[in-house]
């Protein structure tokens, strides 16, 4: 599984750095380093008024915030591994 977090200027201002840290910590906590590749990406053109754009394999999700990270990680990462 490849997880790409937008680190373009808009998403950066909306907290992409914090999300990168949350993903990194969650991947390590669940011992998924061999199964998940975490990467940054520049603008995907899916900017949203709130939150950050995250791409998991071929699916793009917009509006991800640190507050909804846990549910997002459970649904979109843990449930698919």
Secondary structure as the mmCIF struct_conf table of DSSP 4:
data_model
#
loop_
_struct_conf.conf_type_id
_struct_conf.id
_struct_conf.beg_label_comp_id
_struct_conf.beg_label_asym_id
_struct_conf.beg_label_seq_id
_struct_conf.end_label_comp_id
_struct_conf.end_label_asym_id
_struct_conf.end_label_seq_id
STRN STRN1 UNK A 2 UNK A 6
BEND BEND1 UNK A 8 UNK A 8
HELX_RH_AL_P HELX_RH_AL_P1 UNK A 9 UNK A 13
TURN_TY1_P TURN_TY1_P1 UNK A 14 UNK A 15
HELX_RH_AL_P HELX_RH_AL_P2 UNK A 16 UNK A 29
TURN_TY1_P TURN_TY1_P2 UNK A 30 UNK A 31
TURN_TY1_P TURN_TY1_P3 UNK A 33 UNK A 35
STRN STRN2 UNK A 37 UNK A 41
BEND BEND2 UNK A 45 UNK A 45
BEND BEND3 UNK A 49 UNK A 51
STRN STRN3 UNK A 52 UNK A 56
TURN_TY1_P TURN_TY1_P4 UNK A 57 UNK A 58
STRN STRN4 UNK A 59 UNK A 64
HELX_RH_3T_P HELX_RH_3T_P1 UNK A 66 UNK A 68
HELX_RH_AL_P HELX_RH_AL_P3 UNK A 69 UNK A 76
TURN_TY1_P TURN_TY1_P5 UNK A 77 UNK A 77
HELX_RH_3T_P HELX_RH_3T_P2 UNK A 78 UNK A 80
#
